[in-house]
Amino acid sequence: MARRPLPRILSKDSAQIARTQIARSRELARTAADSATDVLHPLITVTRGLRLLASAGRRRWADTPKDKRGPLLFFVASVFLVVALMPYGPLLAVVTVMAAAAWQGRDRAPSAPEGPDESQTERLQALYEALVPYFSGPEDPAPLYAHGGEWEKAFAAHEFDDAGRVGHLVIRYPAYFPDGEPAARARIEQVLTSKAGRGREYHFTWDEEGNQLTVTVLPPLPADIPAQHFVTAPGETVLGYTDPSEVQRTLPLSYGEEQIDVPPVVWRTGIRSTEPHLLAMGHPGSGTSTLLRSIVLQALRYGDVLIVDGGGTGEYACLTGRDGVLAVECALPGALASLEWAAQETERRLIAINLARQAGDPPPADTRRPLWIVLDRPSVFAHLATADGRKDPQQLLQVPLRHGRAANVTVVVAEQLDSAETLTDAVRQHTRARVVLGHAAARQVEAVLGAPPNTTPLTHVPPGRGYARLGSGPVHRLQVPRTPDPYDDATSDADRQAVLELLPPRTGAVQAEPADLSKPAPATAPVGAEAMAAES
């Protein structure tokens, strides 16, 4: 079947033009509203004053006793009569009323003070003095930074939050500062982080051409968005959420009783993916199992999943026997048998696809359905295999990792940072999509992702919080959707119900009978019974 071209309205250029036109229309509407407000400001002020005068008159009439209202009315009528008989009396009365209304309706809000106050000035001066040893040179005839100097020349812009701490800062620095060296940048970022206030995430933007450093305090990512169905296409997996300035796409999500749009980190898999496999690293309790559960729930919508749990804590027990879940293995014999079957299934798919292409036919249907291999903590199996004299299960992943993209097979591996040396070379080389969760030093994040983060890491982060990088792309802040184990007693009822609604129905009791590994896996029926037989 010939591929239909995308409609022009859905093309990238058309979408960009549409966004530009919408932004321009909003700017024009905002400018027109501001101009109208400036023109009609006197009329608005007088109208507000008349309303206030009328309210004052009603209150005075209500506060007047009933026996004194008659003389008050006679007095008011006498004043109107005298004004009407005077020369130019009505005109003077109207001018007086308008002046009183303008005075009453004036803007009484206190004007914002220009410039920082005393405490803010002290903060800026302290930041300036802390940067003097790094941005000053002994041979500079007119130093921009000097002890006792003026911070107004060095800080081009500054903003403060409600707590009085720096929220945004634009810093000028001399051209001879080595801003191209990572070590020099790291020293400046560390000083700014400690002096501007700890416990917050800072985003640093270095303008090497303009010799300016922009420091921005990032708001915390929402950590309480529950797991739910995402509006994505087949082959797209939402790893989590990030900052709005990092991606150009948003997803509509349910957040309590509201509907919000959040910017996602979308990982694309399949035949045309440049990052077909993923590696997640983190410390215990960082949320790597939560990430894997979230990925599995999304993968089950379009494919089959084989899960190998090295932790043995039952994190994936809720997926046992579900439609599309081929097996959930927690023991070494079952893991070896399942991964061996996965390697043979990958080879079978490659052969079937090659024969179909040679015959000029489309790939068979059983090779187009995605197969996911999810391996959590393979280091545990590596130690057990070494003790029993068996093969390391990671060696069985070489075929799916090397040829999985052509066979529509995706591998997801999660491991702890303190066991990173146990990962094989095949896992390190072929997992181009990387995720680091939990508190980790900048050097650890750079060792896993291949690039340092552009924000300062926090000491205390919620589970599922970290960084993600897809291939050679930028490093994104990441917050994984809240996807806890529904069988855990510590899981709340709302989170448990949210995860259970995403689980596919059960396919029936698991049969502990050996299966023929030479046969292809059915598209919808669970396989891997030989692993269970070996485990029993």
N, C-alpha and C positions, 0 to 999 in steps of 0.2 A: 504494500500500500504506500503510495507517495505521501510524503510528509507535507502537510498543509502549511503554507507560510503564515506566520503570526499576523494578526491584523495590525494595521499601522498604528492604531491607537494604543496597542500594547507594546510597541517597540520601545527600545531604550531611549532613542532620541526624542520620540513623541512624548514619552513620560517626562523626560527632562524639560522639554519645552512647556508642557502643561504645568509642571511644578513652578517653572519660572514665571509663567503668566499668572498663576494663582498668587504667588508671592508679590508680584508687581501690583496686582489688583488690590491685595490687602494693604500694601503700602500706600497706594493712592487713596483708598477709603480712609485709612488712618490719617493721612495728611488733610483730606477734606474735612474730616470730623474735627481735627485740631483747629483748622482755619475757621470753621463755623463757630466753634466754641469761643475763639478769640473775638470774632465779630459780635456775637450775641452776649458776650460777657456782661456789658452794662445792663442789658435788659434782664438777664438772669439775676443779677445782683438786686435790681429794683424789685423784681417780682418776689424774690426771697424776703426782702425787707417788708414789702406790703403784707406778705403772709404772716411775718412775725408781728407786725403792728396790729393786724386783725386778731391774731391770737391773744395779744396783750389786752386789746379792748374787750374781748369776750371774757377773759379771766377777771378784768376789773368789774364788768357788769355782773358776773356771777358772785363776786365777793361783796358787792354792795348790798346792804340790807334792803328788804322790800319797802320799808317805810321811807327810805331815802332815795329810792329810784325816781320818784316823781320830780323832786327838786333837781336831781341830776339831769333828767331829760329837759327840764325847763332851762337849765343853764346851757346845755349843749345847743338847744334851739336858739337861744339868745346869741350865742357866739356865731352860729351860722347866719343869723339875720344881720348882725353887725358886719360880718365879712362881706355879705352880699351887697350891703349898702355902701361900703367903702369904695373909693376909686381904685380900680385895679385890684380889688379885694379877692375875687375868685382866682385870678392869675397868681397872685402872691400865695394864696392858700395851696394851690396845686404845686407850685415850686417848693413850698415848705414841706409838703407831704412827700414829694419825691426825694428831697434831700434827706429827710428823716428815714425814708425807706432805704435809700442807698447806704446811709450810715449803719442802719440795723442789719442790712444784708451783706455787708462786707465780709470778706474771707478773714475769719478770726483765727485760723490755724497758725500756730507759731512757725515762723520761717525756719527752714533747715539751716543749721550753722554751716558756714562756708569753711571747708577744710577740716582736718581732724581736730578732735579735742585734745586736752592735755594728756590723758592716758594713751590715746592712740599715737600722739606725737612721740611719747616715750617709747612705745613699741617700735615705731619706724626708726627712731634713732638707734635703738638697740640692734635692730637688724642691720642698719648701716654700719655700725661699729663692728659687728661680727663679720662683715664681708670685707672689711678693710685689709686684713692680712692676705686675702686671696686675690683681690682686684687692684692692688696697688703695686707699683714698681719703684725702686729707688732712683731709676734714671728718668722717670716721667717728669717733665718740667711743669706740667699743669695737671696734677693727679685728680681724677674724678673721685677717688676714695682716699680719704686721709683722716687721721684721728682728730675728732673735733670738727669735721667738715659738715656740710649741709646736705641732708638727705634729700631735699627737694630736687637737686640736680641729678641724683642717681635713680630715683623712683619716678618713672613717667606717669604711672597711674596706680591707684590703691583703693581698695574697698575693704570694709569691715562687716562682719556678721553681727547678729543681735547680741552675741556674747562679748563683743568688743575685740575679737581676734581677727587677724588678717584673713580675708576671704579671697582676695584677688590682688595680684601685685605684678607690675611690669617693671623690670629692673634693667637699667642700662649698665653695661660693663665695658672696659677698655678693649680696644681691638687686639692688643697683644696677649690677652688672656687665651690660653690654649683650649678653646671650647670644643675642639675636635677630639680631644683625648677623653676617653671614658672615665679615667681616674680623676681628672680635674673636675669633670661634671659631677661625679659622685660626691666629691668633697663639698661642693657648693650646695647640692641637694640635701646632704646630711645637715649642714649648718642651718639651712632654711627650715628644714623639718623640725629641728630641735628648738629654734628660736621663735618660729611662728606658732607653735603649739603642737604637742604630740597628740596621738590618738585620732588623727585625721589622715585621710588620703590626699596627697598632693599630686597634681599633674603638672609636669614641667615641659615647656615648649621652648626649645632653643632656636632662636633666629640668628644663625651664624652670619648672614649677610648684613643684618641690621644691628648686630651686637646687642641683642635684647633677649632677656629671659622672662617668660610669662609663667607665673605661678598661680595655679587655680586649685581651690579646695573642692574636691569632688564630693557630692552627696552620697550617702551609703546606698547601695543597691537594695531593692526590696527582697527580703529573705523569707517572706511569709506567703509567697504566691504558690498555691497548691498545684499538684500535678493535674493536668487536664488535656483534652484533645487540642492539638495545635493545627492551625490552618496552614498546612504544608503540602507540597506535592510529593509523589513517590520518589524516594531517593534523598529526601531532605530530612535531617534530624536536628532538632533543636537541643543544643547542649545547655543553654541557659540564657540569661539576659545580661546586657551590657549597657554602656552609656549611650545616650541618644546621639552624641556627636561622632561615634565610632562607626555606625552602620547607617545605611539609607533605607532600612526596611523596618516596619513595625508589625506586630502581631496583636490582634484583638484577644484579650484574655479576660476571664472572670476573676475579679479581685473582691471577694466578699459579695456584697450586693451590687457592686459597680462593675462597669465594663471599662477597661483601660487598654491603652496601646503601649506595648513595651518593645524596645529594640532587641531582637534576638541574635544569638550567635548560631548560625545555621551551618551545619556540616553536611556536605553533599557527598554521597557515595554512589557507587555504580560503575558502569563500564567507562564513562567519560570523566570520572573523578580523578583529580590529581592528588588527593589525599584519601586513598581508599581505606586506610586502617588507622586506628586511634590508640594512643597510649595515655593513660591517666595515672598520675602519681600524687601521693599525699601521705601525710602522717596518719596514724590511727585516729579515727573519729573525724577526719577531715571531710568525709562525704563522698568518697570514691564509689562505695557501694550504692549510694543514692543516685549518683550519676549513671551507673550501669543499669539500675532498675528503670530509670527514666528512659534510657536508650532502648532497653528491651521492650518496654511498653509501646514505644513508637514503632519499633521494628516489627512487632507482631501484627501491625495493621496491614503490612504488605508482604511479609516473608516469614521464614522459619528461623528459629533461634535454638542454638545448642549452648548450654550454660555449664561451665566447669568452675566450681566454687572451691578454691584452695583454702579459704579461711575456715570452712566447716562450721560456721556459726548459724546456718539456716537462714541467711539473708534472702535467699531466693526460693524458699519453700512454698511461697504463695503461687509460684509459677509452675509447680509440678503438675503434670497431667493436663495443662491447659492447651487449647487448640493452637497449634503452631509451635509449641515448645517441644523440641525433639527429645531432649533429656536434660536433667539437672543432676550433675555428678558432683559428689563431695568426697569420694575416696579415690585413691591412686589407681586401682585396677580399672574402675569405670572411666576415669579421666583418660587413661591411656587408650582404652578401647574406643571411646567416643572421638578422641582427636585423631586416631588412626583412621576411623571411618570418615572423618571430615577431610583428611588428606586424600583418601581414595575417591571421595565424592567430588573433590575439586578436580582431580585428574579425569574422572569420568565426564564431568561437564566440559572440560577443555576438549576432550576427544569428540564428544557429541557436537559441540559447536564447530569444530574444525571440519568434521565430515559434512555438516549441513552447509557450511560455506563453500566447500568444494563442489557440492551438488547444486549450489545456487539456491538453496532453500533457507528460510528463516531459522533461527535457532529453535530447538525444541522448547516446548512450554515448561518442562521441568527444569530447564537451565535458566530460564528468564526469571523465575521466582527467586528473590534474594535469600541467601543463606548467611546467617550471622553466627559467628563463633565468639562467645563472650567468656573470657578467662580472667578470673579474679584471684589475685595473689598466687602466681605460678611459682614463686620462690618456695612455698611450703611443699609443693609436689617435687621441686628439685631436690630438696633435702631428703625427702622420703625415698625418692628414686635412687639417690646416691647410697643411702643406707641399705636398700634392698637389692642393689646391683641392677637396677632397671634403667630404661632409657628416660631421659629428661623429657617431660611432655612438651616443653618448648621446641624441641627438635622436630616434633610432628607438625609444628606450625609453619615450617619453612615453605612447604608447597602452597598452603593457603595464603601466606604473606606475599610470596613472589608472584603467584599467578591468580590470586583471588580476584583482582579487578576484572580480568578477562572472563572469569568464570562466574561473576556476580556473587562473589563470596567476600564478606567483610569480617575483619578480625578486630576485636576490642579487648585490650589488655589493661588491667589495673594492678598496680603494685605500690608498695610503700617506699618512701624515699630512702629509708635505711637499708633496703634490700635491692637498691637499683643495680648493684654490681652483679646480681644473679641473672639479670636479663641477658639473653643471647644476642649475638650480633644481628641475626635476622629480625628480631623484634625491634632493635634500635634503629636499623636502617630503613625498614619498610613502614613504620608507623610515623607518618608525616603529620598527622593531626595530633597535637599534644595538649594536655590539660594538667595543670598543677593546682591542687586544692589545699586549703588550710594555710596555716602560718608557715612560711618558708622564707629563708633569706634570699636576697636578690641574686646571689651567686648560684643558689640551688635552682631558682626559677630560670636563670639564664642557661644552666647546664641542661635542663630538660627541654626548654622551648627553643634554645638556640639563639635567643635574643633577650636582653634585659627588659624588665617591665618599665613602662614610662610613668608609673605611679609608685609611691612609697608603700611598702607592705605594712599591714597592721599587725599588732601583737596578738590581739584577740579578735577572731573573725567567726562568724556563724558557720555551721556545717554547709558544705557546698559552695563556699566562697573561695575564689582563686583567680587564675589567669588561664587563657586559652589562646592558642596560635594554630592556624590552619596552614600548613605548608610553610611558605616563605612570606606569609602575610604579616600584618601587624599583630602585636600582642594586645588582647582585649581583657578588660576586667570581666569576670564571669561570676554569676550566681545561679546555681543549679536549682531547678524547680524542686519544691519540697515533696519528695517521693519516699517516705519512710516505709519500713517493713510493716504491712498491715497486721501481721501476727505478733508484733512486739507489744508488750503490755504498756510500754511508755508512749505509744502512739495515741494521739487524741482521736476521738470518734470522727471528727470532721475529716482529718487526714486519712484515717483508715477507710472511710466511705469513699473518698475521692480516688484512692488507689484501687479499691475493689471494683469500682465502676469502670475502670480502664482495663481490667483483666478480661481476656477472652474466656468464653465458657469452657468447662472441662469436657474432655473427649471421652471420658470413661476410665475404668481402672487400668492401671499399667500392667501389662503382661510381662512376666519374667521368663520369656522364652527366647532362645537364641535366634537371631535373624541372619540373613544372608547379606554379608557386606558387599558382595559383588553386584547386588541389585541397587538401582537408584532409589533414593528416598522419595516417598510419595509427597505430593505437594502440601497436603493438609493433615496427614496422619502422623503421629509421633513415631520416631525411630530411635535407634540407639538402645534397643532392648538387649543387645549383646553386651553392652556395658553393664547393665543391671545384673545380667546373669553372671558376668565375671565378678562383679562386686559381691553378689551373694555367695 
